[in-house]
Amino acid sequence: MYNLGSLIIYDNNGRIWYNSGDMAGSVNPTHTIPVGLPYIITEYGELDGLIVESVDPVTKLLITQSIL
């Protein structure tokens, strides 16, 4: 049993193209990392209560909004 954080793939403008979401249970313990594409892998539960709106392409920080 594993807990796996989100894999977020984004473009050079910070637009998110893929967000796997957190996974738990009988899952592969690692993500398949994209080659040649910018990405971020979060910790499991790190995005609880948040919506990921975009990524700052310079700082590579997630831009989020609370859903609470």
Contact map, one row per residue, 1 for C-alpha under 8 A:
11100000000000000000000111100000000000000000000000000000000000000000
11110000000000000000001111111000000000000000000000000000000000000000
11111000000000000000011110001000000000000001000000000000000000000000
01111100000000000000011100101100000000000011000000000000000000000000
00111110000000000000111000000000000000001111110000000000000000000000
00011111000000000011111000000000000000011111000000000000000000000000
00001111100000000111100000000010000000111100000000000000000000000000
00000111110000011111000000000000000000111000000000000000000000000000
00000011111000011110000000000000000011110000000000000000000000000000
00000001111111111100000000000000000011100000000000000110000000000000
00000000111111111000000000000000000011000000000000000000100000000000
00000000011111100000000000000000000001000000000000000000100000000000
00000000011111100000000000000000000000000000000000000001100000000000
00000000011111110000000000000000000000000000000000000111100000000000
00000000011111111000000000000000000000000000000000000110000000000000
00000001111001111110000000000000000000000000000000001110000000000000
00000001111000111110000000000000000000000000000000000000000000000000
00000011110000011111000000000000000000000000000000000000000000000000
00000111100000011111100000000000000000000000000000000000000000000000
00000111000000000111110000000000000000000000000000000000000000000000
00001110000000000011111000000000000000000000000000000000000000000000
00111100000000000001111100000000000000000001100000000000000000000000
01111100000000000000111110100000000000000001000000000000000000000000
11110000000000000000011111100000000000000000000000000000000000000000
11100000000000000000001111100000000000000000000000000000000000000000
11000000000000000000000111110000000000000000000000000000000000000000
11010000000000000000001111111000000000000000000000000000000000000000
01000000000000000000000001111110000000000000000000000000000000000000
01110000000000000000000000111110000000000000000000000000000000000000
00010000000000000000000000011111000000000000000000000000000000000000
00000010000000000000000000011111100000000000000000000000000000000000
00000000000000000000000000000111110000000000000000000000000000000000
00000000000000000000000000000011111000000000000000000000000000000000
00000000000000000000000000000001111111100000000000000000000000000000
00000000000000000000000000000000111110000000000000000000000000000000
00000000000000000000000000000000011111000000000000000000000000000000
00000000111000000000000000000000011111100000000000000000000000000000
00000000111100000000000000000000010111110000000000000000000000000000
00000011110000000000000000000000010011111000000000000000000000000000
00000111100000000000000000000000000001111100000000000000000100000000
00001111000000000000000000000000000000111110000000000000000000000000
00001110000000000000000000000000000000011111011000000000000000000000
00011100000000000000000000000000000000001111110000000000000000000000
00111100000000000000011000000000000000000111111000000000000000000000
00001000000000000000010000000000000000000011111100000000000000000000
00001000000000000000000000000000000000000111111100000000000000000000
00000000000000000000000000000000000000000101111111110000000000000000
00000000000000000000000000000000000000000000111111000000000000000000
00000000000000000000000000000000000000000000001111100000000000000111
00000000000000000000000000000000000000000000001111110000000000011111
00000000000000000000000000000000000000000000001011111000000000011110
00000000000000000000000000000000000000000000001001111100000001111000
00000000000000010000000000000000000000000000000000111110000001111000
00000000010001110000000000000000000000000000000000011111000001110000
00000000010001110000000000000000000000000000000000001111100111100000
00000000000011000000000000000000000000000000000000000111111111100000
00000000001111000000000000000000000000000000000000000011111110000000
00000000000000000000000000000000000000000000000000000001111100000000
00000000000000000000000000000000000000000000000000000001111110000000
00000000000000000000000000000000000000010000000000000011111111000000
00000000000000000000000000000000000000000000000000000011101111100000
00000000000000000000000000000000000000000000000000011111000111110000
00000000000000000000000000000000000000000000000000011111000011111000
00000000000000000000000000000000000000000000000001111100000001111100
00000000000000000000000000000000000000000000000001111000000000111110
00000000000000000000000000000000000000000000000011100000000000011111
00000000000000000000000000000000000000000000000011100000000000001111
00000000000000000000000000000000000000000000000011000000000000000111
